């Protein structure tokens, strides 16, 4: 795993621990719901991560994009699958998503090079 992804995962875990330290029932239920939504069901986890990536790009959430890029990599997404997914995000989200797509591909390159 590349250094950027490793740092992201560590920081995300550290910050999530802080949120859960202060979070009450609603926050904890939301975190659990999020975790459960990405578990394999009729759709495999790989597909769900690709869907999460599209939503994250369209919403322009850099942390979410990084998270889903790492998850996609870990679930065996290939370059063509990623390109098709980011193309859908571009069509849905428009040109304002291009800077976020650049960052997504940058992290993807780093993951593949590690």
VMD Tcl script that builds the backbone (N, CA, C; Angstrom):
set m [mol new atoms 342]
animate dup $m
set s [atomselect $m all]
$s set {name element resname resid chain x y z} {
  {N N UNK 1 A 0.859 -1.179 0.000}
  {CA C UNK 1 A 0.000 0.000 0.000}
  {C C UNK 1 A 0.905 1.242 0.000}
  {N N UNK 2 A 0.542 2.220 -0.772}
  {CA C UNK 2 A 1.347 3.429 -0.870}
  {C C UNK 2 A 1.253 4.238 0.422}
  {N N UNK 3 A 2.227 5.089 0.623}
  {CA C UNK 3 A 2.310 5.896 1.841}
  {C C UNK 3 A 1.096 6.811 2.011}
  {N N UNK 4 A 0.647 7.406 0.917}
  {CA C UNK 4 A -0.508 8.308 0.984}
  {C C UNK 4 A -1.752 7.567 1.481}
  {N N UNK 5 A -1.988 6.370 0.957}
  {CA C UNK 5 A -3.143 5.573 1.375}
  {C C UNK 5 A -3.003 5.132 2.819}
  {N N UNK 6 A -1.802 4.736 3.214}
  {CA C UNK 6 A -1.556 4.319 4.596}
  {C C UNK 6 A -1.832 5.477 5.562}
  {N N UNK 7 A -1.334 6.650 5.231}
  {CA C UNK 7 A -1.565 7.833 6.071}
  {C C UNK 7 A -3.056 8.168 6.142}
  {N N UNK 8 A -3.727 8.082 5.003}
  {CA C UNK 8 A -5.158 8.370 4.975}
  {C C UNK 8 A -5.911 7.414 5.894}
  {N N UNK 9 A -5.625 6.125 5.790}
  {CA C UNK 9 A -6.318 5.135 6.605}
  {C C UNK 9 A -6.067 5.358 8.098}
  {N N UNK 10 A -4.827 5.658 8.454}
  {CA C UNK 10 A -4.498 5.894 9.860}
  {C C UNK 10 A -5.213 7.133 10.387}
  {N N UNK 11 A -5.214 8.201 9.621}
  {CA C UNK 11 A -5.869 9.441 10.040}
  {C C UNK 11 A -7.386 9.244 10.144}
  {N N UNK 12 A -7.958 8.541 9.188}
  {CA C UNK 12 A -9.391 8.275 9.204}
  {C C UNK 12 A -9.772 7.467 10.443}
  {N N UNK 13 A -8.995 6.451 10.746}
  {CA C UNK 13 A -9.277 5.628 11.922}
  {C C UNK 13 A -9.157 6.453 13.212}
  {N N UNK 14 A -8.114 7.272 13.293}
  {CA C UNK 14 A -7.913 8.121 14.472}
  {C C UNK 14 A -9.088 9.076 14.666}
  {N N UNK 15 A -9.510 9.711 13.580}
  {CA C UNK 15 A -10.613 10.671 13.670}
  {C C UNK 15 A -11.947 9.979 13.926}
  {N N UNK 16 A -12.150 8.811 13.333}
  {CA C UNK 16 A -13.379 8.060 13.616}
  {C C UNK 16 A -13.454 7.668 15.087}
  {N N UNK 17 A -12.314 7.302 15.662}
  {CA C UNK 17 A -12.292 6.967 17.094}
  {C C UNK 17 A -12.739 8.158 17.942}
  {N N UNK 18 A -12.321 9.352 17.552}
  {CA C UNK 18 A -12.723 10.556 18.288}
  {C C UNK 18 A -14.221 10.794 18.131}
  {N N UNK 19 A -14.719 10.669 16.906}
  {CA C UNK 19 A -16.151 10.856 16.668}
  {C C UNK 19 A -16.953 9.868 17.508}
  {N N UNK 20 A -16.541 8.610 17.493}
  {CA C UNK 20 A -17.281 7.589 18.238}
  {C C UNK 20 A -17.147 7.757 19.752}
  {N N UNK 21 A -16.076 8.385 20.186}
  {CA C UNK 21 A -15.906 8.678 21.615}
  {C C UNK 21 A -16.988 9.644 22.092}
  {N N UNK 22 A -17.309 10.626 21.266}
  {CA C UNK 22 A -18.303 11.637 21.630}
  {C C UNK 22 A -19.700 11.316 21.111}
  {N N UNK 23 A -19.759 10.537 20.046}
  {CA C UNK 23 A -21.032 10.249 19.402}
  {C C UNK 23 A -21.942 9.402 20.278}
  {N N UNK 24 A -23.180 9.711 20.199}
  {CA C UNK 24 A -24.196 8.963 20.936}
  {C C UNK 24 A -24.845 7.947 19.999}
  {N N UNK 25 A -25.996 7.498 20.358}
  {CA C UNK 25 A -26.673 6.421 19.662}
  {C C UNK 25 A -26.872 6.709 18.167}
  {N N UNK 26 A -27.303 7.907 17.820}
  {CA C UNK 26 A -27.563 8.234 16.415}
  {C C UNK 26 A -26.289 8.107 15.579}
  {N N UNK 27 A -25.206 8.664 16.073}
  {CA C UNK 27 A -23.936 8.599 15.352}
  {C C UNK 27 A -23.476 7.159 15.213}
  {N N UNK 28 A -23.552 6.400 16.275}
  {CA C UNK 28 A -23.107 5.010 16.238}
  {C C UNK 28 A -23.983 4.170 15.312}
  {N N UNK 29 A -25.269 4.445 15.313}
  {CA C UNK 29 A -26.159 3.725 14.396}
  {C C UNK 29 A -25.848 4.061 12.940}
  {N N UNK 30 A -25.543 5.335 12.679}
  {CA C UNK 30 A -25.209 5.728 11.308}
  {C C UNK 30 A -23.927 5.030 10.857}
  {N N UNK 31 A -22.906 5.026 11.698}
  {CA C UNK 31 A -21.651 4.357 11.349}
  {C C UNK 31 A -21.905 2.877 11.064}
  {N N UNK 32 A -22.732 2.240 11.880}
  {CA C UNK 32 A -23.053 0.834 11.681}
  {C C UNK 32 A -23.818 0.630 10.370}
  {N N UNK 33 A -24.778 1.504 10.099}
  {CA C UNK 33 A -25.538 1.423 8.856}
  {C C UNK 33 A -24.612 1.546 7.650}
  {N N UNK 34 A -23.683 2.482 7.703}
  {CA C UNK 34 A -22.720 2.672 6.617}
  {C C UNK 34 A -21.903 1.397 6.403}
  {N N UNK 35 A -21.413 0.821 7.482}
  {CA C UNK 35 A -20.631 -0.411 7.391}
  {C C UNK 35 A -21.457 -1.536 6.783}
  {N N UNK 36 A -22.681 -1.691 7.242}
  {CA C UNK 36 A -23.546 -2.769 6.762}
  {C C UNK 36 A -23.921 -2.588 5.293}
  {N N UNK 37 A -24.108 -1.362 4.862}
  {CA C UNK 37 A -24.516 -1.108 3.477}
  {C C UNK 37 A -23.480 -1.593 2.466}
  {N N UNK 38 A -22.211 -1.595 2.852}
  {CA C UNK 38 A -21.142 -1.992 1.933}
  {C C UNK 38 A -20.762 -3.463 2.032}
  {N N UNK 39 A -21.454 -4.220 2.882}
  {CA C UNK 39 A -21.199 -5.657 2.966}
  {C C UNK 39 A -21.783 -6.348 1.733}
  {N N UNK 40 A -21.187 -7.465 1.368}
  {CA C UNK 40 A -21.670 -8.228 0.218}
  {C C UNK 40 A -23.100 -8.692 0.464}
  {N N UNK 41 A -23.908 -8.579 -0.560}
  {CA C UNK 41 A -25.286 -9.057 -0.547}
  {C C UNK 41 A -25.576 -9.536 -1.962}
  {N N UNK 42 A -26.692 -9.114 -2.525}
  {CA C UNK 42 A -26.957 -9.414 -3.937}
  {C C UNK 42 A -25.893 -8.761 -4.820}
  {N N UNK 43 A -25.428 -7.593 -4.383}
  {CA C UNK 43 A -24.314 -6.932 -5.071}
  {C C UNK 43 A -23.032 -7.240 -4.303}
  {N N UNK 44 A -21.957 -7.590 -5.009}
  {CA C UNK 44 A -20.687 -7.818 -4.317}
  {C C UNK 44 A -20.098 -6.508 -3.788}
  {N N UNK 45 A -19.202 -6.627 -2.818}
  {CA C UNK 45 A -18.576 -5.434 -2.232}
  {C C UNK 45 A -17.888 -4.578 -3.292}
  {N N UNK 46 A -17.264 -5.205 -4.241}
  {CA C UNK 46 A -16.578 -4.471 -5.313}
  {C C UNK 46 A -17.549 -3.518 -6.011}
  {N N UNK 47 A -18.718 -4.005 -6.357}
  {CA C UNK 47 A -19.724 -3.180 -7.026}
  {C C UNK 47 A -20.187 -2.056 -6.118}
  {N N UNK 48 A -20.393 -2.360 -4.853}
  {CA C UNK 48 A -20.846 -1.339 -3.908}
  {C C UNK 48 A -19.791 -0.249 -3.724}
  {N N UNK 49 A -18.524 -0.617 -3.729}
  {CA C UNK 49 A -17.463 0.388 -3.620}
  {C C UNK 49 A -17.426 1.280 -4.861}
  {N N UNK 50 A -17.655 0.692 -6.031}
  {CA C UNK 50 A -17.714 1.499 -7.255}
  {C C UNK 50 A -18.892 2.473 -7.202}
  {N N UNK 51 A -20.028 2.017 -6.684}
  {CA C UNK 51 A -21.186 2.899 -6.525}
  {C C UNK 51 A -20.871 4.014 -5.525}
  {N N UNK 52 A -20.223 3.650 -4.438}
  {CA C UNK 52 A -19.829 4.649 -3.447}
  {C C UNK 52 A -18.876 5.676 -4.042}
  {N N UNK 53 A -18.001 5.219 -4.914}
  {CA C UNK 53 A -17.061 6.134 -5.565}
  {C C UNK 53 A -17.800 7.137 -6.448}
  {N N UNK 54 A -18.755 6.674 -7.226}
  {CA C UNK 54 A -19.534 7.590 -8.072}
  {C C UNK 54 A -20.221 8.642 -7.211}
  {N N UNK 55 A -20.896 8.199 -6.171}
  {CA C UNK 55 A -21.599 9.147 -5.292}
  {C C UNK 55 A -20.621 10.135 -4.665}
  {N N UNK 56 A -19.472 9.661 -4.258}
  {CA C UNK 56 A -18.482 10.530 -3.602}
  {C C UNK 56 A -17.928 11.579 -4.561}
  {N N UNK 57 A -17.692 11.172 -5.812}
  {CA C UNK 57 A -17.198 12.139 -6.804}
  {C C UNK 57 A -18.273 13.181 -7.092}
  {N N UNK 58 A -19.497 12.735 -7.292}
  {CA C UNK 58 A -20.589 13.663 -7.588}
  {C C UNK 58 A -20.801 14.640 -6.422}
  {N N UNK 59 A -20.667 14.135 -5.199}
  {CA C UNK 59 A -20.813 15.004 -4.010}
  {C C UNK 59 A -19.544 15.793 -3.709}
  {N N UNK 60 A -18.464 15.461 -4.394}
  {CA C UNK 60 A -17.171 16.145 -4.277}
  {C C UNK 60 A -16.596 16.061 -2.859}
  {N N UNK 61 A -16.639 14.873 -2.300}
  {CA C UNK 61 A -16.083 14.626 -0.964}
  {C C UNK 61 A -14.714 13.960 -1.116}
  {N N UNK 62 A -13.655 14.720 -0.922}
  {CA C UNK 62 A -12.297 14.205 -1.120}
  {C C UNK 62 A -11.988 13.019 -0.214}
  {N N UNK 63 A -12.362 13.106 1.061}
  {CA C UNK 63 A -12.113 11.980 1.964}
  {C C UNK 63 A -12.836 10.732 1.484}
  {N N UNK 64 A -14.075 10.892 1.073}
  {CA C UNK 64 A -14.869 9.739 0.612}
  {C C UNK 64 A -14.276 9.160 -0.669}
  {N N UNK 65 A -13.832 10.022 -1.564}
  {CA C UNK 65 A -13.218 9.559 -2.807}
  {C C UNK 65 A -11.969 8.739 -2.486}
  {N N UNK 66 A -11.130 9.255 -1.614}
  {CA C UNK 66 A -9.908 8.524 -1.238}
  {C C UNK 66 A -10.262 7.180 -0.620}
  {N N UNK 67 A -11.234 7.187 0.283}
  {CA C UNK 67 A -11.645 5.941 0.928}
  {C C UNK 67 A -12.099 4.915 -0.112}
  {N N UNK 68 A -12.959 5.327 -1.023}
  {CA C UNK 68 A -13.496 4.382 -2.006}
  {C C UNK 68 A -12.456 3.967 -3.042}
  {N N UNK 69 A -11.533 4.842 -3.398}
  {CA C UNK 69 A -10.439 4.450 -4.304}
  {C C UNK 69 A -9.621 3.340 -3.656}
  {N N UNK 70 A -9.280 3.512 -2.381}
  {CA C UNK 70 A -8.509 2.483 -1.665}
  {C C UNK 70 A -9.302 1.180 -1.590}
  {N N UNK 71 A -10.587 1.283 -1.265}
  {CA C UNK 71 A -11.426 0.090 -1.193}
  {C C UNK 71 A -11.543 -0.595 -2.558}
  {N N UNK 72 A -11.704 0.192 -3.607}
  {CA C UNK 72 A -11.777 -0.376 -4.956}
  {C C UNK 72 A -10.487 -1.131 -5.285}
  {N N UNK 73 A -9.371 -0.526 -4.968}
  {CA C UNK 73 A -8.079 -1.175 -5.207}
  {C C UNK 73 A -7.992 -2.494 -4.448}
  {N N UNK 74 A -8.386 -2.460 -3.174}
  {CA C UNK 74 A -8.308 -3.658 -2.332}
  {C C UNK 74 A -9.302 -4.744 -2.762}
  {N N UNK 75 A -10.373 -4.345 -3.450}
  {CA C UNK 75 A -11.363 -5.322 -3.918}
  {C C UNK 75 A -11.116 -5.752 -5.368}
  {N N UNK 76 A -9.972 -5.397 -5.923}
  {CA C UNK 76 A -9.578 -5.911 -7.229}
  {C C UNK 76 A -10.146 -5.207 -8.437}
  {N N UNK 77 A -10.592 -3.980 -8.274}
  {CA C UNK 77 A -11.060 -3.202 -9.429}
  {C C UNK 77 A -9.878 -3.013 -10.377}
  {N N UNK 78 A -10.121 -3.134 -11.661}
  {CA C UNK 78 A -9.046 -2.910 -12.627}
  {C C UNK 78 A -9.185 -1.518 -13.255}
  {N N UNK 79 A -8.205 -1.153 -14.055}
  {CA C UNK 79 A -8.171 0.190 -14.652}
  {C C UNK 79 A -9.410 0.485 -15.489}
  {N N UNK 80 A -9.862 -0.486 -16.264}
  {CA C UNK 80 A -11.027 -0.264 -17.126}
  {C C UNK 80 A -12.295 -0.063 -16.301}
  {N N UNK 81 A -12.456 -0.848 -15.244}
  {CA C UNK 81 A -13.625 -0.683 -14.370}
  {C C UNK 81 A -13.604 0.691 -13.702}
  {N N UNK 82 A -12.421 1.106 -13.275}
  {CA C UNK 82 A -12.304 2.426 -12.645}
  {C C UNK 82 A -12.631 3.528 -13.650}
  {N N UNK 83 A -12.123 3.399 -14.867}
  {CA C UNK 83 A -12.377 4.425 -15.881}
  {C C UNK 83 A -13.858 4.536 -16.193}
  {N N UNK 84 A -14.543 3.408 -16.332}
  {CA C UNK 84 A -15.979 3.446 -16.607}
  {C C UNK 84 A -16.735 4.081 -15.441}
  {N N UNK 85 A -16.338 3.757 -14.245}
  {CA C UNK 85 A -16.988 4.301 -13.048}
  {C C UNK 85 A -16.795 5.807 -12.956}
  {N N UNK 86 A -15.562 6.257 -13.168}
  {CA C UNK 86 A -15.303 7.699 -13.088}
  {C C UNK 86 A -15.933 8.445 -14.266}
  {N N UNK 87 A -16.122 7.768 -15.381}
  {CA C UNK 87 A -16.831 8.386 -16.505}
  {C C UNK 87 A -18.295 8.635 -16.151}
  {N N UNK 88 A -18.912 7.682 -15.460}
  {CA C UNK 88 A -20.293 7.870 -15.013}
  {C C UNK 88 A -20.360 9.044 -14.040}
  {N N UNK 89 A -19.404 9.109 -13.116}
  {CA C UNK 89 A -19.381 10.218 -12.160}
  {C C UNK 89 A -19.250 11.556 -12.887}
  {N N UNK 90 A -18.429 11.595 -13.924}
  {CA C UNK 90 A -18.249 12.816 -14.699}
  {C C UNK 90 A -19.532 13.220 -15.415}
  {N N UNK 91 A -20.201 12.253 -16.019}
  {CA C UNK 91 A -21.452 12.545 -16.730}
  {C C UNK 91 A -22.529 13.029 -15.761}
  {N N UNK 92 A -22.636 12.370 -14.626}
  {CA C UNK 92 A -23.652 12.758 -13.644}
  {C C UNK 92 A -23.295 14.082 -12.972}
  {N N UNK 93 A -22.044 14.228 -12.594}
  {CA C UNK 93 A -21.630 15.403 -11.817}
  {C C UNK 93 A -21.196 16.602 -12.628}
  {N N UNK 94 A -20.831 16.391 -13.876}
  {CA C UNK 94 A -20.402 17.491 -14.723}
  {C C UNK 94 A -18.938 17.863 -14.531}
  {N N UNK 95 A -18.555 18.922 -15.216}
  {CA C UNK 95 A -17.142 19.313 -15.255}
  {C C UNK 95 A -16.588 19.710 -13.884}
  {N N UNK 96 A -17.451 20.066 -12.943}
  {CA C UNK 96 A -16.973 20.448 -11.612}
  {C C UNK 96 A -16.317 19.264 -10.890}
  {N N UNK 97 A -16.576 18.038 -11.371}
  {CA C UNK 97 A -15.970 16.855 -10.750}
  {C C UNK 97 A -14.560 16.572 -11.266}
  {N N UNK 98 A -14.134 17.236 -12.324}
  {CA C UNK 98 A -12.831 16.934 -12.928}
  {C C UNK 98 A -11.675 17.062 -11.928}
  {N N UNK 99 A -11.582 18.114 -11.119}
  {CA C UNK 99 A -10.474 18.157 -10.146}
  {C C UNK 99 A -10.480 16.950 -9.195}
  {N N UNK 100 A -11.644 16.471 -8.841}
  {CA C UNK 100 A -11.755 15.329 -7.936}
  {C C UNK 100 A -11.378 14.033 -8.643}
  {N N UNK 101 A -11.698 13.949 -9.912}
  {CA C UNK 101 A -11.314 12.790 -10.710}
  {C C UNK 101 A -9.795 12.757 -10.879}
  {N N UNK 102 A -9.193 13.917 -11.043}
  {CA C UNK 102 A -7.727 13.976 -11.124}
  {C C UNK 102 A -7.096 13.386 -9.872}
  {N N UNK 103 A -7.597 13.797 -8.720}
  {CA C UNK 103 A -7.075 13.304 -7.434}
  {C C UNK 103 A -7.314 11.806 -7.289}
  {N N UNK 104 A -8.470 11.339 -7.759}
  {CA C UNK 104 A -8.775 9.908 -7.684}
  {C C UNK 104 A -7.754 9.104 -8.494}
  {N N UNK 105 A -7.484 9.552 -9.717}
  {CA C UNK 105 A -6.507 8.860 -10.545}
  {C C UNK 105 A -5.095 8.974 -9.967}
  {N N UNK 106 A -4.783 10.090 -9.351}
  {CA C UNK 106 A -3.465 10.248 -8.731}
  {C C UNK 106 A -3.259 9.194 -7.636}
  {N N UNK 107 A -4.261 9.051 -6.762}
  {CA C UNK 107 A -4.163 8.049 -5.699}
  {C C UNK 107 A -4.128 6.649 -6.298}
  {N N UNK 108 A -4.934 6.389 -7.322}
  {CA C UNK 108 A -4.948 5.089 -7.996}
  {C C UNK 108 A -3.546 4.757 -8.520}
  {N N UNK 109 A -2.906 5.727 -9.175}
  {CA C UNK 109 A -1.546 5.536 -9.690}
  {C C UNK 109 A -0.590 5.183 -8.561}
  {N N UNK 110 A -0.707 5.897 -7.457}
  {CA C UNK 110 A 0.183 5.644 -6.320}
  {C C UNK 110 A -0.044 4.252 -5.733}
  {N N UNK 111 A -1.307 3.836 -5.646}
  {CA C UNK 111 A -1.605 2.494 -5.142}
  {C C UNK 111 A -1.022 1.426 -6.050}
  {N N UNK 112 A -1.138 1.626 -7.343}
  {CA C UNK 112 A -0.633 0.645 -8.298}
  {C C UNK 112 A 0.890 0.603 -8.319}
  {N N UNK 113 A 1.528 1.715 -7.999}
  {CA C UNK 113 A 2.992 1.803 -8.049}
  {C C UNK 113 A 3.658 1.264 -6.783}
  {N N UNK 114 A 2.874 1.125 -5.723}
  {CA C UNK 114 A 3.473 0.714 -4.427}
  {C C UNK 114 A 3.834 -0.753 -4.429}
}
mol reanalyze $m
mol bondsrecalc $m
mol representation Tube
mol addrep $m
